[in-house]
């Protein structure tokens, strides 16, 4: 038989085991679900609707085929007007010929005597006098400041070189982005645009992250945990795994402190009051996407 102390120890052991079982069963109900989706691509648009499905697109509207074209009705046959027979011409009336009157004789005019006129001599034309004197025009001295044209030409050439260099850097950055593993996607056309809520949260923090320009670290990764309320307010945000570089960790912490709300509430149909997201800040991907 067990004595009093053994029975008391057994009761305490049973109570502790029961409490442990209760914590394991009931505890997850009071904990915000951890939604760790680090592999979602970034989105560069503001979706009209947020969902919990790990997908985003522009919708798939049902496109109705265009109605079949009906052949135009053939024009009616052209009817020829009836031909009209010409009327017979009336017989010609022979007019009676009247005797023509005799022409009157007109007296012939007498010829006038011809008068010979002497031709007048045409006046001689005067030719303009041509001066053989050489005219010399004074040459005006060149104004000072002729070097301004050279200066403007040099400035234009420098500006053209700067634009070419900026274009070359932009093309190089696009080539690096095309060859990287970071995805930057936009939805297709048609229908209502929607995106995953965790994907939207990750995009908000990634765009808000400001990397110091004088940072000499090539690559680093920081893992953070962010808890968001139903209305989009950030309840808590902290770093759970640092990168080992104090400057990188400090820039991520400033981003977590600066973002107070993500601006969008939970998707329709959500039942929890809070959600916890795991966000990975990657320095190399941030430099490629900007």
Secondary structure as UniProt FT lines:
FT   HELIX           4..26
FT   HELIX           27..30
FT   STRAND          33..36
FT   TURN            38..39
FT   STRAND          42..43
FT   STRAND          49..51
FT   HELIX           147..179
FT   STRAND          184..185
FT   STRAND          194..196
FT   HELIX           197..208
FT   TURN            213..214
FT   STRAND          221..229
FT   TURN            230..231
FT   STRAND          233..241
FT   HELIX           246..258
FT   TURN            268..269
FT   STRAND          274..282
FT   HELIX           283..289
//
